[in-house]
Amino acid sequence: MDRSLNLLSLTSNVPASLQTPPGDPEFVKLAAKHRCLICHNVMRDAVMTQCGHRMCEGCLTQLLFDPQNKEPVHCPGKEDVCVQLKPEEIRGDNGTRREIRKLPVYCTYKAHGCPEKLPWKDLMTHESQCKYKPVPCPHIGCEAQCSEDKIEAHIKNCDYRPVRCRYCEETVPFSLQTDHQENTCRKAIISCLFKCDHEPGPREEIEIHMQTCQLRPQECKFKSMGCQFVGSERDMQKHNKDAADEHLQMITMYTASMDLQSMEMRRELQDISAERDTFQHIMESIQRDSTMLKDLVESIKVGQKELKVLKIVEKTERIIHLEKKVDDSAKKEVVDKLGRDVQSVKDRQSSLAERVNQIERSGFTGGGTGSQQNLQETTGPLVNQIQQHDRQLGLQDIRLAELDLRFQVLETASYSGILMWKIRDYSRRKQEAISGRTVSLYSQPFYTSRFGYKMCARLYLNGDGMGKGTHLSLFFVVMRGEYDALLPWPFQQKVTLLLLDQDAGARHVSDTFRPDPTSTSFKRPTSDMNIASGCPLFVSHAVLETRTYLKDDTIFIKVIVDNDGINAQG
């Protein structure tokens, strides 16, 4: 920027006697040596390069400091001697500036008759005194411009010069005087347009007379029935007498026509009424069907919503429930111990069952009623004990399954702020998303540290919002964790979302963002998870569904959360 100012200062430091005059005059003759190499017009504030070429200072400044020019700028002369242009090597060409100031030009008012040819530097002084300088006509509506020696004659004969009407004394343009008197002047003397014997008078009086003039043309009162006669009041009276039979015939035909039209209208009204009733029945049926369909759609939506909530949130809620229910003592040793306890219960159950069988065999061998009663007294408590053990065994199986699920989650959980998510059966899952069966998928939770933020990813294989149907949409979700009270809020860690390249491993699709502190997506969660935030247009299906990112019907999603600046330690 400083170099640009140095170049521009070549003009500001030059005296006014060497600066190019303003304006764009017509030159008597403009030689090639006085033309700019860049704009090809007359040089303004001529400057010279190291190789001797001349051009406008403004054109050269724009060329040198054009932000689109990334390469060094060379002289536009395009000759062998041309060099690279440097602002500090540009010099003002005072000799050429003096020549250009003295170039002969025509007067600006040449078209108005001025024959002067004078040096460009004297043009402004001449213009201010030129007698051919056009002067606009002062009359309203006239756009003519004349030289000073002709303007007075024009004003006297101008078509727009104001004249006074000899009847009403209104001021009107000369060119409109005749039209004013013949058509609009209220005082102009005219005759009755109906050529009666009334004396001519002012237009305002004659117009009142014409409204009641006996020769004013009148239309026959039977015009609506077909009579086309037009005449004066006297002629109309004679016509009514002479055409009475014709008028009566017109009335008869008109009445018959009206009766026929009335019958047709009644039939049309009946047809319209019948159609209206039919349409009304159809509309009622449509409304009933619409109501049923609306209720059905609403129930389907509710069912889909419930299914989505159950499918999407069920595992997450169950994990959250288990995390609350099972403390850190739920190690693998606990599961092994529970397995041994269950096996012990099963062994004891088998032993008791064998004992019962022995007692039953010994009892039935005795064959007596007393023996059977003794058998029942002996086996009763054993049967109850076996049933109790069966119930305990069922509870242990349930708890074992829950712990197994918890260990599956814990085995895949990350505490480094990095989620590696493998999505199998891509084609089937995408089809389920298109059909609306499973619109989105949630990843397993991951953490910034053992006691850090709890998070997960949410994926729309068929896109969401702007990306629906064309893109894969990927979002980041902050979840409610056990140690949120110890963490800084709102969540402000940088998040990077990636679709991994399974081919060369170097062309990952990625997007990085830093959370908006004002967004509710990053406040401390009050429910199981906050609103998701991320990229609706993360990657198009055309890019995703190539061998680079989709192999064996599987894709890999990676989420990296920057752990810098987190106060809580894991």
MIVEX-207044 format. One record per residue (C-alpha): residue in one letter; y, z, x. Coordinates in steps of 0.5 Angstrom, whole numbers, plus 2048, in hexadecimal, padded with zeros to 3 digits. Layout:
<rs>
 residuo   v   w   u
       A   Y   Z   X
...
</rs>
This chain:
<rs>
 residuo   v   w   u
       M 800 800 800
       D 805 801 806
       R 803 7FB 809
       S 805 7F7 802
       L 80C 7FB 802
       N 80D 7F9 809
       L 80C 7F1 807
       L 811 7F2 801
       S 816 7F5 805
       L 817 7EE 808
       T 81C 7ED 802
       S 81F 7F3 801
       N 822 7F4 808
       V 825 7EC 808
       P 82C 7EC 806
       A 82D 7E8 7FF
       S 830 7E2 802
       L 829 7E0 804
       Q 825 7E2 7FE
       T 822 7DD 7F9
       P 827 7DC 7F3
       P 824 7DE 7EC
       G 822 7D9 7E7
       D 81D 7D3 7E7
       P 822 7CD 7E7
       E 821 7C5 7E8
       F 821 7C3 7EF
       V 824 7BC 7F0
       K 81F 7BC 7F6
       L 81A 7C1 7F8
       A 816 7BF 7FF
       A 80F 7C1 800
       K 812 7C6 806
       H 816 7CA 801
       R 80F 7CB 7FC
       C 80B 7D1 7FD
       L 804 7D0 7FF
       I 801 7D5 7FA
       C 805 7D3 7F4
       H 808 7CC 7F6
       N 80E 7CE 7F3
       V 815 7CF 7F6
       M 814 7D5 7FB
       R 818 7DB 7F9
       D 819 7E0 7FF
       A 816 7DB 804
       V 811 7DF 809
       M 80D 7DC 80F
       T 807 7DD 812
       Q 805 7DE 819
       C 802 7D6 819
       G 809 7D4 816
       H 807 7D3 80F
       R 80C 7D5 809
       M 80B 7D8 802
       C 80E 7DC 7FD
       E 80F 7E4 7FF
       G 80C 7E6 7F8
       C 806 7E1 7F9
       L 804 7E3 800
       T 805 7EA 7FE
       Q 800 7E9 7F7
       L 7FB 7E5 7FC
       L 7FB 7EB 801
       F 7FA 7F1 7FD
       D 7F6 7EE 7F7
       P 7F1 7F3 7F6
       Q 7EB 7EE 7F5
       N 7EC 7EB 7FC
       K 7E7 7EF 800
       E 7E7 7EA 806
       P 7EC 7E9 80B
       V 7F2 7E5 808
       H 7F3 7DE 80C
       C 7F9 7DA 80C
       P 7F9 7D5 805
       G 7FB 7CF 80A
       K 7F4 7CE 80B
       E 7F5 7CB 812
       D 7F2 7CC 819
       V 7F8 7D0 81B
       C 7F8 7D4 815
       V 7F6 7DC 817
       Q 7F4 7E2 813
       L 7FA 7E5 80F
       K 7FD 7EC 811
       P 803 7EF 80E
       E 806 7F1 814
       E 806 7EA 817
       I 80A 7E7 811
       R 811 7E5 812
       G 817 7E4 80E
       D 819 7DC 80F
       N 821 7DD 80E
       G 822 7D5 810
       T 81D 7D3 80A
       R 821 7D8 806
       R 828 7D5 807
       E 825 7CE 806
       I 822 7D0 800
       R 829 7D3 7FD
       K 82C 7CC 7FF
       L 827 7C8 7FB
       P 82B 7C4 7F6
       V 82A 7C5 7EF
       Y 82C 7C3 7E8
       C 830 7C7 7E3
       T 82C 7CB 7DE
       Y 830 7C7 7D9
       K 82E 7C0 7DB
       A 82B 7BF 7D4
       H 832 7C0 7D1
       G 836 7BB 7D5
       C 837 7BF 7DC
       P 837 7BA 7E2
       E 838 7BF 7E7
       K 833 7C0 7ED
       L 834 7C6 7F2
       P 831 7CA 7F7
       W 82C 7CF 7F4
       K 830 7D5 7F6
       D 836 7D3 7F2
       L 832 7D2 7EC
       M 834 7D9 7E9
       T 83B 7D8 7EA
       H 83B 7D1 7E7
       E 837 7D3 7E1
       S 83C 7D8 7DF
       Q 842 7D3 7DF
       C 83F 7CD 7DD
       K 842 7CA 7D7
       Y 83B 7C7 7D4
       K 839 7CE 7D3
       P 836 7CE 7CC
       V 839 7D2 7C7
       P 835 7D4 7C1
       C 838 7D2 7BA
       P 83B 7D8 7B6
       H 839 7D5 7AF
       I 833 7D9 7AC
       G 82D 7D5 7AC
       C 82F 7D0 7B1
       E 82B 7CF 7B8
       A 82F 7CA 7BB
       Q 832 7CC 7C2
       C 838 7C7 7C5
       S 83C 7C7 7CB
       E 843 7CB 7CB
       D 847 7C4 7CA
       K 843 7C2 7C4
       I 842 7C9 7C1
       E 848 7C8 7BD
       A 847 7C2 7BA
       H 840 7C4 7B8
       I 842 7CA 7B5
       K 847 7C6 7B0
       N 841 7C1 7AE
       C 83B 7C6 7AE
       D 837 7C5 7A8
       Y 836 7CC 7A8
       R 83E 7CE 7A8
       P 840 7D2 7A2
       V 844 7CF 79C
       R 846 7D2 795
       C 843 7CF 78F
       R 849 7CC 78A
       Y 846 7CF 784
       C 843 7D6 786
       E 847 7D7 78C
       E 841 7DA 790
       T 840 7D8 797
       V 83A 7D3 799
       P 838 7CF 79F
       F 83B 7C8 79E
       S 834 7C5 79E
       L 832 7C9 798
       Q 838 7C8 794
       T 836 7C2 790
       D 82F 7C6 78E
       H 833 7CC 78C
       Q 837 7C9 787
       E 832 7C4 784
       N 82D 7CA 783
       T 82F 7D1 784
       C 837 7D2 784
       R 838 7D6 77D
       K 83F 7D3 77C
       A 83D 7CC 77D
       I 83F 7C7 777
       I 838 7C4 774
       S 836 7C1 76E
       C 831 7C3 769
       L 82A 7C0 76C
       F 828 7BE 765
       K 82D 7B9 764
       C 830 7BD 75E
       D 838 7BC 75C
       H 83A 7C3 75F
       E 840 7C2 764
       P 83E 7C3 76B
       G 840 7CA 76E
       P 83E 7CF 774
       R 836 7D0 775
       E 836 7D7 773
       E 838 7D5 76C
       I 834 7CE 76B
       E 82E 7D2 76D
       I 82F 7D7 767
       H 831 7D1 762
       M 82A 7CD 764
       Q 826 7D3 762
       T 828 7D2 75B
       C 82A 7CA 75B
       Q 827 7C6 755
       L 825 7C1 75A
       R 821 7C6 75E
       P 81A 7C3 75E
       Q 815 7C7 75A
       E 80D 7C7 75A
       C 809 7C6 754
       K 806 7CD 751
       F 800 7C9 751
       K 7FF 7C8 758
       S 7FA 7CD 759
       M 7F6 7C9 754
       G 7F7 7C2 758
       C 7FE 7C0 755
       Q 802 7BD 75B
       F 809 7BB 757
       V 80F 7BE 75B
       G 816 7BD 758
       S 81D 7C0 756
       E 81D 7C4 750
       R 81F 7BF 74B
       D 819 7BA 74E
       M 815 7C0 74D
       Q 816 7C1 746
       K 815 7BA 744
       H 80E 7BA 748
       N 80C 7C0 745
       K 80C 7BC 73E
       D 80A 7B6 740
       A 804 7B9 744
       A 802 7BE 73F
       D 7FB 7BB 73E
       E 7F9 7BA 745
       H 7FB 7C1 746
       L 7F6 7C3 740
       Q 7F1 7BF 743
       M 7F2 7C3 74A
       I 7F2 7CA 747
       T 7EB 7C8 744
       M 7E8 7C5 74A
       Y 7EB 7CB 74E
       T 7E8 7D0 749
       A 7E1 7CD 749
       S 7E1 7CD 751
       M 7E3 7D4 751
       D 7DE 7D6 74C
       L 7D9 7D2 750
       Q 7DB 7D5 757
       S 7DB 7DC 753
       M 7D3 7DB 751
       E 7D2 7D9 758
       M 7D6 7DF 75B
       R 7D2 7E3 756
       R 7CB 7E0 759
       E 7CD 7E1 760
       L 7CF 7E8 75E
       Q 7C8 7E9 75B
       D 7C5 7E6 761
       I 7CA 7EA 766
       S 7C8 7F1 762
       A 7C0 7EF 763
       E 7C1 7EE 76A
       R 7C5 7F4 76B
       D 7C0 7F8 767
       T 7BA 7F5 76C
       F 7BF 7F6 772
       Q 7C0 7FD 770
       H 7B8 7FE 76F
       I 7B7 7FB 776
       M 7BD 800 779
       E 7BA 806 776
       S 7B3 804 779
       I 7B6 802 77F
       Q 7BA 809 77F
       R 7B3 80D 77E
       D 7B0 809 783
       S 7B5 80A 788
       T 7B5 812 786
       M 7AE 812 787
       L 7AE 80E 78E
       K 7B4 812 790
       D 7B0 818 78F
       L 7AA 815 792
       V 7AE 813 798
       E 7B2 81A 799
       S 7AB 81D 798
       I 7A8 819 79E
       K 7AE 81A 7A2
       V 7AD 822 7A1
       G 7A6 821 7A3
       Q 7A8 81D 7A9
       K 7AD 822 7AB
       E 7A8 827 7AA
       L 7A3 823 7AE
       K 7A8 822 7B4
       V 7AA 829 7B4
       L 7A3 82B 7B4
       K 7A1 826 7B9
       I 7A7 826 7BE
       V 7A8 82E 7BE
       E 7A1 831 7BC
       K 79F 831 7C4
       T 7A6 833 7C6
       E 7A6 839 7C1
       R 79F 83B 7C2
       I 7A1 83B 7CA
       I 7A7 83F 7C8
       H 7A3 844 7C4
       L 79E 845 7C9
       E 7A3 846 7CF
       K 7A6 84B 7CA
       K 79F 84E 7C9
       V 79B 84E 7CF
       D 79F 851 7D5
       D 79E 84F 7DD
       S 798 853 7DD
       A 794 84D 7DA
       K 791 84A 7E0
       K 78B 847 7E1
       E 787 84D 7E3
       V 789 84F 7DC
       V 786 849 7D9
       D 780 84A 7DD
       K 77F 851 7DB
       L 780 84F 7D4
       G 77A 84A 7D5
       R 776 84F 7D8
       D 777 854 7D2
       V 776 84F 7CD
       Q 76F 84D 7D0
       S 76E 855 7D0
       V 76F 855 7C9
       K 76A 84F 7C8
       D 765 852 7CC
       R 765 858 7C8
       Q 765 854 7C2
       S 75F 851 7C4
       S 75C 857 7C6
       L 75D 85A 7BF
       A 75B 854 7BB
       E 754 855 7BF
       R 754 85C 7BD
       V 755 85B 7B6
       N 74F 855 7B6
       Q 74A 85A 7B9
       I 74C 85F 7B4
       E 74B 85A 7AF
       R 744 858 7B1
       S 742 85F 7B2
       G 745 861 7AB
       F 741 85B 7A7
       T 73B 85C 7AB
       G 73B 863 7A8
       G 73B 860 7A1
       G 73D 866 79D
       T 744 868 799
       G 745 86E 79D
       S 745 869 7A3
       Q 749 864 7A0
       Q 74E 86A 79E
       N 74E 86D 7A5
       L 74F 866 7A8
       Q 756 865 7A4
       E 758 86C 7A6
       T 757 86A 7AD
       T 75A 863 7AD
       G 760 864 7A9
       P 764 867 7AE
       L 761 862 7B3
       V 763 85C 7AF
       N 76A 85F 7AE
       Q 76B 860 7B5
       I 769 859 7B6
       Q 76E 856 7B1
       Q 774 85A 7B5
       H 772 857 7BB
       D 772 850 7B8
       R 779 852 7B6
       Q 77B 854 7BD
       L 778 84E 7C0
       G 77C 84A 7BC
       L 782 84D 7BD
       Q 781 84D 7C5
       D 77F 845 7C4
       I 786 844 7C1
       R 78A 848 7C6
       L 786 844 7CC
       A 788 83E 7C9
       E 78F 840 7C8
       L 78F 842 7D0
       D 78C 83C 7D2
       L 791 838 7CE
       R 796 83D 7D2
       F 793 83B 7D9
       Q 793 834 7D7
       V 79B 834 7D6
       L 79C 839 7DC
       E 798 834 7E1
       T 79C 82E 7DF
       A 7A3 833 7DF
       S 7A8 831 7E5
       Y 7AC 837 7E8
       S 7B0 832 7EC
       G 7B5 82F 7E7
       I 7B0 829 7E8
       L 7AC 826 7E2
       M 7A7 821 7E3
       W 7A5 81E 7DC
       K 79F 819 7DC
       I 79F 815 7D5
       R 798 812 7D3
       D 796 80D 7CE
       Y 79D 80A 7CE
       S 79B 804 7C9
       R 798 809 7C4
       R 79E 80E 7C4
       K 7A3 809 7C4
       Q 7A0 806 7BE
       E 7A0 80D 7BB
       A 7A7 80D 7BC
       I 7A9 806 7B9
       S 7A5 808 7B3
       G 7A9 80F 7B2
       R 7A2 813 7B3
       T 7A4 816 7BA
       V 7AC 814 7BB
       S 7AD 819 7C1
       L 7A9 81D 7C7
       Y 7AA 823 7CA
       S 7A8 825 7D1
       Q 7A5 82B 7D4
       P 7AA 830 7D5
       F 7AD 831 7DD
       Y 7B2 836 7E0
       T 7B7 836 7E5
       S 7B3 83C 7E8
       R 7AE 842 7E6
       F 7B4 845 7E2
       G 7B9 83F 7E2
       Y 7BB 83A 7DC
       K 7B5 838 7D8
       M 7B5 830 7D6
       C 7B1 82A 7D3
       A 7B2 823 7D2
       R 7B2 81F 7CC
       L 7B0 818 7CC
       Y 7B1 812 7C6
       L 7AC 80D 7C8
       N 7AF 808 7C3
       G 7B6 80A 7C4
       D 7BB 80F 7C1
       G 7C2 80D 7BE
       M 7C5 807 7C2
       G 7BF 806 7C5
       K 7BA 806 7BF
       G 7B5 800 7BF
       T 7B8 7FD 7C6
       H 7B8 803 7CB
       L 7B4 809 7CD
       S 7B9 80F 7CC
       L 7B8 816 7D1
       F 7BB 81C 7CF
       F 7BC 823 7D3
       V 7BB 82A 7CF
       V 7BD 831 7D1
       M 7B8 836 7CE
       R 7B8 83D 7CC
       G 7B5 841 7D2
       E 7B4 848 7D3
       Y 7B9 849 7D8
       D 7BF 846 7D5
       A 7C3 84C 7D5
       L 7C3 84C 7DD
       L 7C5 845 7DE
       P 7CC 842 7DE
       W 7CE 83E 7D7
       P 7D0 838 7D5
       F 7CA 835 7D9
       Q 7CE 831 7DF
       Q 7C9 82E 7E3
       K 7C8 827 7E5
       V 7C3 823 7E2
       T 7BF 81D 7E4
       L 7BA 819 7E0
       L 7B6 814 7E3
       L 7B0 80F 7E1
       L 7AC 80E 7E7
       D 7AA 807 7EA
       Q 7A2 807 7EA
       D 7A2 801 7EF
       A 7A7 801 7F5
       G 7A9 808 7F3
       A 7B0 806 7F5
       R 7B3 803 7EF
       H 7B4 80A 7EA
       V 7B8 809 7E4
       S 7BD 80F 7E4
       D 7C3 812 7E1
       T 7C6 818 7E3
       F 7CB 81D 7DF
       R 7CF 823 7E0
       P 7CF 827 7D9
       D 7D5 828 7D5
       P 7D7 82F 7D5
       T 7DA 82E 7CE
       S 7D3 82B 7CB
       T 7CF 830 7C6
       S 7C9 82C 7CA
       F 7CA 831 7D0
       K 7CC 837 7CD
       R 7C8 83D 7CD
       P 7C2 83C 7C8
       T 7C2 840 7C2
       S 7BC 83C 7BF
       D 7B5 83A 7C3
       M 7B9 834 7C6
       N 7C0 830 7C6
       I 7C2 829 7C3
       A 7BF 824 7C8
       S 7C4 821 7CD
       G 7C3 81A 7D1
       C 7C3 813 7D1
       P 7C1 80F 7CB
       L 7C1 808 7CF
       F 7BD 80B 7D5
       V 7B9 805 7D6
       S 7B8 7FF 7D2
       H 7B1 7FD 7D0
       A 7B1 7F6 7D3
       V 7B2 7FA 7DA
       L 7AD 800 7D8
       E 7A7 7FC 7D6
       T 7A6 7F9 7DD
       R 7A1 7FA 7E2
       T 7A6 7FE 7E6
       Y 7A7 803 7E1
       L 7A1 803 7DD
       K 79A 803 7DF
       D 793 805 7DC
       D 797 806 7D6
       T 79B 80C 7D9
       I 7A2 80D 7DB
       F 7A5 813 7DF
       I 7AB 817 7DE
       K 7AF 81B 7E3
       V 7B4 820 7E1
       I 7B8 823 7E7
       V 7BD 829 7E6
       D 7C1 82B 7EC
       N 7C0 833 7ED
       D 7C7 834 7F1
       G 7CC 839 7EF
       I 7C7 83D 7EA
       N 7C8 844 7EB
       A 7C1 847 7E8
       Q 7BC 847 7ED
       G 7B5 845 7EC
</rs>
